[in-house]
C-alpha cells in the first residue's frame, strides 16, 4: 500500500511572532484573576531583579498592581525559586515541581562533577540529606550553613562569593574536599529535592523545602516533569528546536534529545521561511491563523522571558543591535517590541511623583507607535504608584 508523504506546514515569521506574543499574553493583557495562569504560560517571570519580574507581569496582566503580586507571594500561590538555567523565577506554587524537576539535569551534572573531584557518593548524599533535613522551615544562608555543618560534623567555612562579581565572604559547607557556598549547595540539592525562597529576614533571603512551605504541595516524578516542561516550553516558544529547548532549560543536549524523543508522537515539524523547527501538533491551527490586527507595542523589562526562549535571535533583533540588548554577564536590557521585534531599548526612573522614561530607538518610530509607547508608559506609572509619565524618544 502506497503512503503519501506528510506535507510540512509552512508559516511566516510574522505568524510565528503573533503566535508567541499571544501565548505570552503580550498581544492582549489577561484579566487580573488569571495572574497565576499568565505566570505559567510565560514559563515563569525571571526574577534576579524582583522589580523586573513585577514589570514583566504588568506587561501581561490588565490593571495589575504590585500589591497583587505581593499578595500572591504572601499567600504562597506564587513562589521564587531557582529553576531553568539555575536562574531565579517567580512561578505558580502548584507548578513549581515541573519547573525544578524538569530542569534538574543540570544539578545531576554538578553531582557528577563532584564525583569527578573525588567526593564519594555517600558524602554527597549525606550533604544533600542534611540540607533537606534542616529546611523544614525558612532559614537564612548563615543558618543553613551552621545547621548543615553541625549535622555533618564539619566546621563551617567562609569563602568569597555572592554572585555577579561580588567578593564578600559568604557562609559555606565543606563536602569532602570541596567547599560549597550555601547557594551552590542548594543547587546540588536540586538534583534530589525542591527548595524555594521563604520570606526575607530583614534584608536576608530565606530558603525552605517546598513540601514544608507550599499548601497542598504537588510533586511529580522527574520524567513526568521533563515532559511537562517541554510541553510548557513549546506552548510559549514554539516553533523551536531541540537546541533552543536545551539552552532555555539549561540542560545538556543529550538530555534534551531524550525528552524530545519521548514526546515525538505529539510534535509536528514546521517550516518557517526555510527554518526547520517543531511545534505541538495541537497548536498547528492556531499558528497558521495567527496575525496582527494592529501594530502591537510592548514595553518589556530587564530579563523578560520572551527574549530568552531561543538560541538564535535574528527573529527578535537585527544583528547590529544585538549587543545593546544581550549584554555582558548575562544582563538582558529592557526593550520595546513592535510586532514582536525589538525597535528600541528603554529605561525608567522615578522623579518625585512622576515616571521618567527614555527611549533609544533602533529604527524610525511612527506617530502611532510613539503614541502607544506614551500610553504604555502612563499605565506603568500607575502600576508603580506614580501620578504620570514623561517620555523622551531619542
Long-range contacts (C-beta under 8 A, 24 or more apart in sequence): 8-269, 8-270, 8-271, 9-268, 9-269, 9-270, 9-271, 9-284, 9-287, 9-288, 10-270, 10-271, 10-272, 10-273, 11-239, 11-270, 11-271, 11-272, 11-287, 11-288, 12-272, 12-273, 13-272, 13-273, 13-315, 14-291, 14-292, 14-339, 14-340, 15-287, 15-288, 15-290, 15-291, 16-239, 16-272, 16-287, 16-290, 16-315, 17-292, 17-315, 17-339, 17-340, 17-341, 18-290, 18-291, 18-292, 18-339, 18-340, 19-238, 19-283, 19-286, 19-287, 19-290, 20-236, 20-237, 20-238, 20-306, 20-309, 20-340, 21-296, 21-298, 21-306, 21-337, 21-340, 22-286, 22-290, 23-235, 23-236, 23-237, 24-60, 24-236, 24-305, 24-306, 25-60, 25-61, 26-59, 26-60, 26-296, 26-298, 26-306, 26-337, 27-292, 27-296, 29-59, 29-60, 29-61, 29-62, 30-60, 30-61, 30-62, 31-61, 31-62, 32-61, 32-62, 32-63, 32-64, 32-68, 34-61, 35-61, 35-64, 35-68, 35-69, 35-72, 35-78, 36-72, 36-77, 36-78, 36-92, 37-92, 39-78, 39-90, 39-91, 39-92, 40-91, 40-92, 40-95, 40-232, 41-235, 41-236, 42-236, 42-305, 42-306, 43-84, 43-99, 43-232, 43-233, 43-236, 43-237, 43-248, 43-305, 43-309, 44-83, 44-84, 44-89, 44-90, 44-91, 44-99, 44-305, 45-89, 45-90, 45-91, 45-305, 46-87, 46-88, 46-89, 46-303, 46-304, 46-305, 46-308, 47-80, 47-88, 47-89, 47-90, 48-87, 48-88, 48-302, 48-303, 49-301, 49-302, 49-303, 50-80, 51-301, 52-301, 52-302, 52-303, 52-304, 52-334, 53-89, 53-90, 53-303, 54-383, 55-299, 55-300, 55-301, 55-380, 55-383, 56-300, 56-301, 56-303, 56-304, 56-305, 57-90, 58-379, 58-380, 58-383, 59-298, 59-299, 59-300, 59-301, 59-304, 64-383, 65-383, 66-383, 66-384, 66-385, 76-213, 76-214, 76-215, 79-196, 79-197, 79-210, 79-213, 79-214, 80-196, 80-197, 81-194, 81-195, 81-196, 81-197, 81-210, 82-186, 82-187, 82-190, 82-195, 84-248, 84-249, 84-250, 85-248, 85-249, 85-250, 86-187, 86-250, 87-250, 93-214, 93-215, 94-214, 94-216, 94-218, 96-194, 96-196, 96-210, 96-214, 97-194, 97-210, 97-218, 97-219, 97-220, 97-225, 98-220, 98-225, 98-228, 98-229, 98-232, 99-229, 100-190, 100-194, 100-210, 100-225, 101-194, 101-219, 101-220, 101-221, 101-222, 101-225, 101-226, 102-222, 102-225, 102-226, 102-228, 102-229, 102-230, 102-249, 103-229, 103-249, 103-250, 103-251, 104-190, 104-191, 104-222, 104-225, 105-226, 105-249, 105-251, 105-252, 105-255, 106-187, 106-190, 106-250, 106-251, 106-252, 107-187, 107-188, 107-189, 107-190, 107-191, 108-191, 109-252, 110-187, 110-188, 110-191, 111-188, 111-191, 114-175, 114-176, 114-178, 114-188, 117-176, 117-177, 117-178, 118-176, 118-177, 119-175, 119-176, 119-177, 119-178, 120-176, 123-175, 123-176, 124-175, 124-176, 124-188, 126-152, 127-152, 127-173, 127-175, 127-180, 127-185, 127-188, 128-188, 128-189, 128-191, 128-192, 128-193, 131-185, 131-186, 131-189, 131-193, 132-189, 132-192, 132-193, 132-209, 135-195, 135-207, 135-208, 135-209, 135-212, 136-208, 136-209, 136-212, 137-198, 137-208, 137-212, 138-198, 138-199, 138-201, 138-206, 138-207, 138-208, 138-213, 139-198, 139-206, 139-207, 139-208, 140-201, 140-204, 140-205, 140-206, 141-170, 141-171, 141-181, 141-182, 141-183, 141-204, 141-205, 141-207, 142-171, 142-182, 142-204, 144-171, 144-182, 144-185, 144-186, 144-207, 145-171, 145-172, 145-173, 145-182, 146-171, 148-173, 148-185, 149-173, 149-174, 164-329, 165-329, 182-207, 194-219, 223-262, 226-259, 226-262, 227-259, 227-262, 227-263, 229-259, 230-259, 230-260, 230-263, 231-263, 231-266, 231-280, 233-309, 234-267, 234-278, 234-279, 234-280, 234-283, 235-280, 235-283, 236-305, 236-309, 237-309, 237-310, 238-270, 238-277, 238-278, 238-279, 238-280, 238-283, 238-287, 239-270, 239-272, 239-277, 239-278, 239-279, 239-287, 240-277, 240-278, 240-279, 240-309, 240-310, 241-276, 241-277, 241-278, 241-311, 242-278, 243-311, 244-277, 244-309, 244-310, 244-311, 244-312, 247-310, 247-311, 248-308, 248-309, 248-310, 292-339, 295-338, 295-339, 295-366, 295-368, 295-369, 295-372, 296-337, 296-338, 296-339, 296-340, 297-336, 297-337, 297-338, 297-369, 297-372, 297-373, 297-376, 298-336, 298-337, 298-376, 299-334, 299-336, 299-346, 299-373, 299-376, 299-377, 299-380, 300-334, 300-335, 300-336, 300-337, 301-334, 302-331, 302-332, 302-333, 302-334, 303-331, 303-332, 304-332, 304-334, 304-335, 306-337, 307-332, 307-335, 308-332, 315-340, 315-341, 316-340, 316-341, 316-342, 317-341, 317-342, 317-362, 318-362, 321-362, 324-362, 336-373, 338-365, 338-369, 343-369, 344-393, 348-377, 348-380, 350-384, 350-386, 351-390, 353-386, 353-387, 353-388, 354-381, 354-386, 354-387, 354-388, 354-389, 354-390, 355-380, 355-381, 355-384, 355-386, 355-388, 355-389, 355-390, 356-389, 356-390, 356-392, 357-389, 357-390, 357-391, 357-392, 358-391, 358-392, 358-394, 359-391, 359-392, 359-393, 359-394, 360-394, 361-393, 361-394, 365-393
